[in-house]
């Protein structure tokens, strides 16, 4: 596995352009929070810093299988850190975008381009999300890194046994919306006729304005083909709670 991973990293690095240099005038605005040295890579998105802090890469999902790719990217040099939202999570970890030395491309973008990470469910900025999604789509289309493994491919909303088996996991699900219904404080985006069995996406009504502002109007998703990302729960049928508009991508 390690030999195959190393081959993927070398191949990806040899063909990928830098997203940062191609999009120097984008509107993804981050706030610098200093620099740091990495002393250890704990997994595909978590690093120990020389000052004792722990750094968690923002806006991506990456596990142990991506650790070697992250080690190759951060090397032994300093990282420039910049935040988009809160600087620390509830566990006290620094949550930030990281940039090696003078690089214009973040470590997150590089991992996504190489196929060793997926865009997370919550990012917090449309422009930043757009750059990350572009990197992920390119890697997925080329079947780089994790995307060469069929187990990481987006799941069909109709594949109920597989969705049920992924309970508690971060997944991407694609399908055509059958109906949109509202009940109390919740909007239900239904992919089947039976809520006790079929896949559903839930959106809280208080978040409706944020989705509309981002170009995703929940009440108009009926008959649209979409991709949703998030953590699978089981409430009758499998469910993903969409708390942020970047969790939903329009595919038609």
C-alpha positions, -999 to 999 in steps of 0.1 A, spaced: 0 0 0 28 24 9 46 17 -24 13 23 -43 7 55 -24 42 69 -32 36 62 -69 3 81 -68 20 111 -51 49 113 -76 25 109 -106 2 136 -93 29 160 -86 43 157 -121 11 167 -139 -8 191 -117 -8 229 -122 -11 252 -92 -46 263 -85 -33 293 -66 -15 308 -95 -44 302 -119 -68 320 -96 -47 348 -80 -76 373 -83 -103 351 -67 -124 363 -37 -113 337 -12 -101 359 16 -83 344 46 -69 360 77 -32 353 84 -25 338 119 13 334 117 36 306 109 46 272 124 69 243 121 56 208 119 72 181 141 49 152 133 20 143 110 -7 124 129 -30 116 100 -41 130 66 -52 164 80 -37 166 115 -2 178 125 18 184 157 35 218 158 68 227 174 52 251 198 30 223 212 -2 232 193 -20 207 171 -30 218 136 -62 205 119 -64 214 82 -97 233 76 -123 224 49 -112 189 40 -118 153 51 -87 131 50 -77 100 70 -48 78 78 -45 67 41 -35 102 32 -8 106 58 21 99 35 8 125 10 6 151 37 41 143 49 54 148 14 37 182 11 47 198 44 83 184 44 105 199 71 99 236 63 77 263 79 40 266 72 21 299 68 -13 296 85 -45 315 77 -80 310 91 -114 314 75 -136 309 105 -128 303 142 -91 298 149 -97 268 172 -121 240 174 -138 227 206 -108 204 212 -84 234 213 -68 225 179 -58 252 155 -80 250 124 -65 267 94 -54 267 58 -16 259 55 9 271 29 44 257 26 71 284 25 62 309 -3 36 287 -21 4 303 -33 -14 270 -32 -26 257 1 -18 222 14 -56 215 12 -57 223 -25 -27 201 -32 -42 172 -13 -75 176 -32 -57 179 -65 -37 147 -59 -69 129 -48 -59 124 -12 -87 144 4 -123 153 -1 -140 187 5 -157 187 39 -193 195 46 -187 229 60 -163 256 46 -179 289 53 -172 309 21 -185 304 -14 -153 316 -32 -131 293 -11 -155 264 -16 -154 269 -54 -116 265 -55 -117 234 -34 -145 218 -53 -127 225 -86 -96 207 -73 -116 177 -60 -136 174 -93 -104 173 -113 -89 145 -92 -122 126 -93 -125 128 -130 -89 116 -135 -93 89 -108 -63 101 -89 -54 90 -54 -84 79 -34 -107 82 -64 -90 52 -80 -107 32 -54 -144 25 -62 -152 26 -25 -147 64 -25 -168 71 -56 -200 91 -50 -228 67 -39 -262 65 -57 -292 77 -37 -309 45 -48 -283 22 -34 -300 18 0 -280 -12 13 -247 7 7 -260 39 23 -271 20 53 -237 3 56 -220 37 56 -239 49 86 -216 73 106 -193 78 77 -185 109 55 -199 102 20 -209 119 -13 -243 109 -26 -258 116 -60 -293 113 -73 -325 129 -86 -347 146 -61 -382 132 -62 -399 158 -39 -394 186 -14 -416 188 17 -417 209 48 -428 199 83 -423 221 113 -388 236 113 -374 212 87 -373 210 49 -371 174 36 -354 168 2 -367 133 -7 -351 109 -31 -378 83 -28 -415 79 -18 -409 62 16 -391 82 43 -388 51 65 -366 35 38 -354 59 12 -325 85 13 -334 120 25 -315 153 30 -328 176 57 -324 214 59 -335 235 88 -359 263 77 -338 289 96 -309 282 72 -331 287 41 -318 322 35 -282 311 35 -289 284 9 -308 308 -14 -280 334 -11 -255 307 -22 -277 298 -53 -292 266 -38 -329 272 -32 -342 241 -14 -379 245 -25 -367 244 -62 -347 212 -59 -375 189 -70 -366 170 -102 -330 183 -100 -300 160 -99 -277 169 -71 -247 157 -52 -247 161 -14 -219 155 10 -219 149 48 -223 123 75 -248 95 70 -273 91 98 -302 66 101 -336 79 110 -360 55 94 -341 57 61 -305 71 56 -303 108 61 -277 136 56 -283 168 75 -273 197 52 -263 225 75 -243 246 50 -251 253 13 -217 240 1 -229 205 10 -251 205 -21 -239 207 -57 -263 211 -86 -254 185 -113 -279 196 -140 
